[in-house]
């Protein structure tokens, strides 16, 4: 494929966008759909919501398609509990007197 043309919509995952944006040998063309069709388009009233290209790309960048590995999940939970533990130590230090005459 010399040039890849891809339509980017709000439902796309960031992994799919990466593939679409990196497969062309000569160039990659991304066309951003700024007027996504609502889920219940037949029942919608009024004009469809119009998004900016930036809003669509931010939505795609935040949509993760791959599963989170057990290692990444464990690391995230560990960091969360470490933060709670550090906060509780800080609170104890603030409650207990550090100098003999201080209460």
Secondary structure, 3 states (H helix, E strand, C coil): CCEEEEEECCCCCHHHHHHHHHCCCCEEEEEECCCCCCCCHHHCCCCCCCCCHHHHHHHHHHCCCCCCCHHHHHHHHHHHHHHHHHHHHHHHHHHCCCCCCCC
